[in-house]
Amino acid sequence: MKKELRVVAPYGDTPGDGAVQMSFTLPVPVGDEARHAALILAGKMGFQDSKVVFMEGIDEAFTFFVVYGRTRESVDFASIRVHKVEYEAMEPEEIHRFIQERIGRKIVVLGACIGSDAHTVGIDAILNMKGYDMHKGLESYPGIRALNLGAQVPCEVLVARAREEKADALLVSQVVTQRNSHLENLTRLIEILEADGMSEDLVLVVGGPRITPELAKELGYDAGFGPGTLPEQVASYLVQEMVRRRNTGG
């Protein structure tokens, strides 16, 4: 029988010993003073028995450290409740059959990096034929018409194209987060969709390294996916959400 986890602490050599490995960079030249600064910083962060196990100068003014330490902090694991995107995972062949049997037509999916974001790696991995980690993108799915609009797409352009193509879903990628630009871009897209009366007609999905299901819901999106998401996971959610809405009327 699997042991129920409750209060847990970092694990190094023995359970609950609090051992932690961390890395950081300080804007100081490498040397004994730099090592001492790293240890002081670790102490101020609450770590005990700290040791600098690796130190290397990046250039004349910066030093990179790897530090070992211990913490007394722990987490009540059993009390954690995390929102997850609800769907049943399917393989590409199952998704194709699902579309044929439950939807009965090709679905149209538009994807883009909106605003000033030019990082297309994530949206390309989900949409493009070659996909990601030997998992082909939605362009390869016979039941899906996938259109990748690329980088730095204005929100107005994406909405106009969604109307023109009679899109069923929008996939939005946001990687750049400086000054919360991702929040501004994502909020603006929702505002435009709502003003045009389109927000209820589309399945809205956002992805990126700082995206969580909770954040996506808070911003008005239907689902949020983080790093490492595979094309079939997004496709599974999209088609099941489309059928759910049709069956429930919303």
Secondary structure as GFF3:
##gff-version 3
##sequence-region A 1 250
A	DSSP	beta_strand	7	8	.	.	.	ID=ss1
A	DSSP	beta_strand	19	26	.	.	.	ID=ss2
A	DSSP	alpha_helix	32	44	.	.	.	ID=ss3
A	DSSP	beta_strand	48	59	.	.	.	ID=ss4
A	DSSP	beta_strand	62	70	.	.	.	ID=ss5
A	DSSP	beta_strand	75	76	.	.	.	ID=ss6
A	DSSP	three_ten_helix	77	79	.	.	.	ID=ss7
A	DSSP	alpha_helix	92	98	.	.	.	ID=ss8
A	DSSP	pi_helix	99	103	.	.	.	ID=ss9
A	DSSP	beta_strand	107	113	.	.	.	ID=ss10
A	DSSP	alpha_helix	121	127	.	.	.	ID=ss11
A	DSSP	three_ten_helix	138	140	.	.	.	ID=ss12
A	DSSP	beta_strand	144	148	.	.	.	ID=ss13
A	DSSP	alpha_helix	155	165	.	.	.	ID=ss14
A	DSSP	beta_strand	169	173	.	.	.	ID=ss15
A	DSSP	three_ten_helix	178	180	.	.	.	ID=ss16
A	DSSP	alpha_helix	181	195	.	.	.	ID=ss17
A	DSSP	beta_strand	203	207	.	.	.	ID=ss18
A	DSSP	alpha_helix	213	219	.	.	.	ID=ss19
A	DSSP	beta_strand	223	225	.	.	.	ID=ss20
A	DSSP	alpha_helix	231	248	.	.	.	ID=ss21
###
